Amino acid sequence: MKTFKIGGIHPGEFKPAAGKAVKTIELPLEVTVPLSQHIGAPAVAKVAKGDHVERGQIIAEAGGFVSANVHAPISGTVVKIDKYKTPQGLPADAIFIKADEADHAADTEKRANPEVKRDKAAVAALDAKEIVDIIKAAGIVGMGGATFPTHVKLCPPPGNVAEVLIINAVECEPYLSCDDMLMRERAEEVLTGVQLLMRAAKVNRAIIAIEENKPEAIEIMTKAAEGMDGVEVMTMKMKYPQGSEKQLIEATIGKEVPSGGLPIATGAIVQNVATASAVARAVIYDEPLIERMLTLINTADGTAENYLVAVGTPMASLLAEDAALPAKIILGGPMMGRPGISLLAPVIKGTSGILLLDESQASRLEPEPCIRCGKCVEACPMGLEPFLLSTLSRLKDFESALEEKVVNCIECGCCSFSCPANRPILDYIRIGKAAGMGIMRARAAAAKK
């Protein structure tokens, strides 16, 4: 079985929701729809207070080339366009929509019985540009957490030619299992999306990479892909962070993304498996990205579920009324997820997981002096020296950190995980990386003058 060569760790699986059927959460009567649910420029609101909108209607248009449309996840009236607080407590713009009982009933029926807008013949007749245009109109983004607009990836810069589509289905983060269950329950839909992405990218080969700890998904996907020209289900060795784009490209096709370069330089376009599913639904049903699967884990009371949730749904509403309160909130997986301070914020396009930790798992151990063991260096999948980058960043020597390629860090957390001294290595590296990127932007701006 294949994997990447440099660094990596083997955290415990900790996937208590694996094998649990996806539960569909009822559409909420009120939603908060952020204008920025993707990497790039925020979308620009195209509705006003008092407007009535339909489920799936564009309510905010992409604010630039690297941006994505935003759609109404429910039918209803625009109550206001105002600030909301992100899970980190920061203010951001959003559209607030409220449904009445008639809206809610109609939406529920349409959601349960979506209308096919393009039959197999119509889908087969679409050319690459038409597929990309549908994806762009549907506001589809990378659903593994990075939320890069999908249509942008499918339009590589001049001089770059795609040769292979890699579907990221490894789901290497502990706790998360929504991609696993998506493949088990919607294999044909996923594979339809894969074939559409192949046509959009103009490639004849696709690799669906799945880690070996998902045998049911591997078996189901392999059987469903039988007879599909150019589509291969590849079983990967378990190794974190194999779901990172650069590591996955190396693991599957044996090519390295050059430092400072784009993945397309290797001839590969990487898309998440949930993104493939969203593409299929956009093409077949004209359904924009207004809901997604996610994993909810609450270690305080043992909750472990996979849910299908509408974008804009308050995260707090996913918990039982008597749910145990967590000591820590993490959005995403425990390794690369981001901490939050509130569950009042809504589910967005990139919410792959909601991890609620009890006190025993939320507290950090006291840091001790570095013992120069080198384990962080061995673990780094980018071949960096985390202890050095951390020290330089802690001392605010950002120029030196930049020279040591701090911006190449993918923030996977392997260094902190492997440190026997419990040092907050990644915390300092993140500070240094942000400062280093600021230096690079300032230099680029000065060079233009």
N, C-alpha and C positions, 0 to 999 in steps of 0.2 A: 504493500500500500504506500501511496505517495504522501509526502509532506514537505515542508520547507526545511532548509538545511541549517540556517543560523539561528541559535537561541531558541526561545519558546519554553513553555512550562507545561506541567500536567496538573492543573487544579482538579479537585474532585468534581465529579459530574454534578451532583446536587440538583437534579432535575425532577422534583417531586410531582410536577404536573405532566410529565411525559406519559403518554398513553391515555390521558384524560380527554374525552371528546370536547370539542369546542362548543361553548355555550353562547348562544346569541342573546346579547343584552337588548332589552326593549329600547326602542327609540325614545330619547328624552323629550319632554315637552318644551324645554328651554336649553339652548346651546350657546356657548361662547366660542366663536370661530376666529382664531388669531389670523392676522394678515401675513405673519411670517412663520411659516411651518417648513421652511426649506433653507438650504444654503443659498446665499445671494440676496438680491434686493427684495424687500417686502412687496407683497402684492398691493395694488391700489384699489381701494373700495369703489365699486360701481353701483352701489345702492345707497339709499338714504333712509333716515328714520321714517317709519310709517309705511315703507314699501312692503308689499306682500311678495314673498319669494317661494318658488317651488323647489322641492328636494332635487338636487343635482344641478340647479341653476348656477351659473357663474355669478358670484357676488363681489369678486375682486380679481382684477386682471394682473398678470405678471408685470412686475415693475422694471423689467430689463431683460437682457438675453439670459442671464443666469438668474432665473426667478421662476415662479410657478403660479398658475391660476388657482384660485380658491373657490370652492362651491358650497352651496347650502346643504348641510347634511339632513335637514328637515325642512318641510314646508311650514310657513308661518309668517309672522310680521316682524320686520326689523324694529326692535325696541330702541336700540341706540347703537352708535358707533363711538366707542370710548376706549379708555384704557382698562386693561385687566392686569392681574398680577401673575407672572409666570411661576412655575413651581419653586424658583429661586427667590421669589418675592420682588422681582423687577417689573416695572411698568412696561406694557407693550400694547399695541393697538389691536382691537378685535371688533368683530361685528356680532351683536347680540340678537338672537332670534327666538321668538316665542310662538309656539303652535297652539291652535285651539283643538278641541276634540275631533272636529271633522278633518282637519289637516292630519292629525295624528293617526286616525283610522285609515285614511287613504294611503298615507306613507307606509304604514305597517303592512297593508295588503300588497302594495307594489314591491316592497322589499322582499316579501315572502314569495312573490310570483313575478320576477322581473320579466319584462317583455323583450324577446329577441328582436334586435333592430337590424342585424345583418346575419343572414343564414350562411351556411358553409360556402355556397357559391359566391356570395358577395364578399365574404372574408377572403376567399382565394383570389378574387379579382383585384384586391388592393395592392398598389405598388408601394415601394419603400417610403416615398415622401408622404403618401396618404396615411400610412401607419404612424409615421412620426408626427404628423399633424394631429391625428387623433390623440396620441399620447400627450402631446403638448396641450391640446384643448382640455384634456381630462385632468390636468394638474398633477400628473404622476411624478413621484420622486423616489429616490432610493429608500426602501423601507426597512433597511437593516439598522437604521439609526442616523446615517450620515445625511440623508435627505437631499442629495444632489439631484437637481432636475433631470429626469430621465432623457428627455428629448435632447438636452445639451450633450450628454454622453454619446448619443447616437449620431451626432454631427461633429466628428473629430476635426481638429484644425487642419488646414491645407498641408499636404505633404505626409499625412498620416493615413494609413489604410488599415482597416480592421480585418483580421484574419480568423478570429475565433471569438465566440461568445462564451463567457464563463458565468454560470449561474451559481451564485453563492448560497448554498444550502447547508453549510457546515454547522452553523449555529454552535460555535465553540464556547460561548459564554456559559458559565454555570447558571443554573436556575431556569433559563429561558427554554421554552419548548414549543412556541407557537408556530415556528417554521416547520418543525417536525410534524405537527398535527395538520398543518396546511397540506403538506405533501400526502399524508395518509388519507385525508378526507377529500381533497380536490386535485388529485394527480392529473386528470385529463385537462382541467382548466389551466393548471400550471404549465403543462406541456404545450397547450395551445398558445399560451403566452410566450413560451420559449421559441416556438416556430415563428411567431410574429416578430419577436425581437431579432431573430436571425435574418428575416427578410428586411427588416428596417435597417439593420447594420450591414446588410449585403454580404453575409458570410455563409459558408456552407457547413460550418462545424460548430457544435455547441457541446460544452462539457457541464454537466450538472454535478457539482462536487458536494458530497454528503459524507460526514464523518461516520466512522464505523460503529459508533454507539447508537445509531438509528437504523437497526436492521430492518424493521418493518417498513420504514419509509424507503429504504434502498430497494427492497423487494417490490414494493408497490410501484415505485417510479420506474424501475427497470422493466417490469412487465408492461406498464403503460407505454413505454418508449419503444417497445419492440416494433420493428418495421419502419421507424422514423429515420430517414436518411440523415446522417451526420450528427445525430444526437446520441451522446454517450453519458451514462450514469457512472461516475467515477467514485469509488469508495476511498475515503481518505483516512489516514491514521489520525487518531485523536491527538491534537496538539494545539494549544492556545499560543498566539492569536491567529490561527489559520483563517479566520474570517476576515482578517484585514486584507485589503485589496492587493497590496504588494506581495504579502506572503502567499496568498492564494494563487496569484499568477505564477510565482516561482514553483509552488507545489504541483500545479496542474500541468504547466507547459514548459517548466524548467528555464524560464527567462526572468531576468531581474530588471525591475524598473530603475532606470538611471537616476542618480541623486539629482533632485530638482526637476526631474522629468515627469511626464504624464504616463499613466498606465498604457495608453494607446501606443506609446513608443515600442511596446513589445508586440503590438498587433492584437492585443486583447481588449475586449470591452467586458466589464464585470457588472452584472446586475443581480440584485437580491431575488431570491425565489418568490417572495411575496410581491415584489414588483412585477414579476412575470405574470402572476395571477391577476394583478390589477390591470395589466395591459390587456389580457384576455377579456376581462369584464368591460373594459372601455370600448374595445372593438366590437364585441358581440352585443352588449346591452346598452352601449352609449352611457355607461355608468362611470362618472368621474371618481376620483379618489376621495370618498366621503366616509369610509369606514375601514377598519383594519382589525386583524387578529393581534392579540397581545397576551402575555402571560402575567398573571397576578399572583404573587407569593407574599404571604404574611407569616413570617416565622413566629410571631407572637401568639398566634392562635392556630397555626397549622393549615391555614388556607392555601391551596395550590390549585389554580384553575387556568384554563385557556379560554379567552373570551373573544367574541366578535363584537366590536364596539364602534358606534358612530363617532366620527370626529366631532369635537365640541362637547362631548359628554363629560360632566365633572368627574374627576377621578374618584372623589370621595363617594360618589353614588354607586361605585362598584363594590364597596365594602358592605357587609351586613351591618344592621343597626347596632348589634352588640359586639362588633368586631373589636378585638384588642388593639389598643393604640400602639403604634410603633415607636421605637426610640430613634429610628433613622429611616428616611425615605430616599430611595435611589430610583431614578428613572433610567431604565435600560438594565443591563446586566451588572453584576457586582464589580467586574473588572474595569469596564470602560464607561459604565453609566455615570450619570451626573447626580449629585445629591440635591434634594429638594427640601423645602421647609413647610410646604403646604400641599394638601391634596384637593384644594378648592379649584385649582387650575384644570383646564380641560385636556382630554386626550387629543393629541395632534397626529399628523401623518407619520411622524417618526417615533411614536411611543410603542416600542417593541415589548417593553416590560415595565411593571411597577413592582418594585421589591421593597417590602416593609420589614425591617429588621428589629428584633427584640434587643433588649439592653445587652445581653451577653454577646451578641454579634456586632453590635453597633459601636462599641467602645474600642479604641485603639490601645495597643500595648505601649508602654513607656519606651521611647527611643533610647538606645544605648549608643556608646561610641562605635564608630566604624572600625571593624577588625581587619579591614583590607583583605577580605576573603576572595573577592572577585566574583562572587556568585551573581551579582547584578550584571556583570559584563557577560558572563556565560549565558544568562537568560535573555539578554537583549536581542530581539529578532532583527534589529537594524544594524547590528555590529557596532554600536556606540559604547561609550564608557560612562554609564549612568552616574557612578559615584563622582566622577570629575565634573560632569555637567551640573549635577546637583550642587556641588560645592561652589562652582563658579557662579551659579545663579544665586545661591544663598549669600555670597559675598558681593553680589550685584556687579560682577565683572561680565557684563552681557556681551561685550565685544569678543572676549575670549571664548565665551560659550558659543557664540555664533561661528567662530573659527573652528570650533570642535563639532560643528554640524548639529547644534541643538534643534534646529528647525526640522531635521530629519526624524525626530522622535514622533512615533505614532500614538503616544500616550496610552499604551496598552496596559501598563502597570506591572509588567513582568518583573521589573527591577524591585519595586517595593514588595511584591509578593514573595520574592526569593530572599530578601534581606533578613538574615538571622538577628540583626540588631534592631529590627523594627523601625528603621529610619524612613522618614517621609520623603523618599528620593523623588518620586514623581511630582509631588507637590511643588518642590523647588524647580524641577525641570520645566513644569508648565509655566511658571513665572518667567524663567529664562527664555523659553520658546516664544512667548508672547512679546517679550522685550526684543528678542532677536528679529522677529518678523516686523516689528515696528521700525527697527533700524534699517532693515532692507527696504521697507516702503519709503522711508525718508531719503535714502540714497537714490532710489529710483526717481522720486519726485525731483530731487536736486539735479539729477542727470538730465532731466527734460528741460530745465531752465536754460 
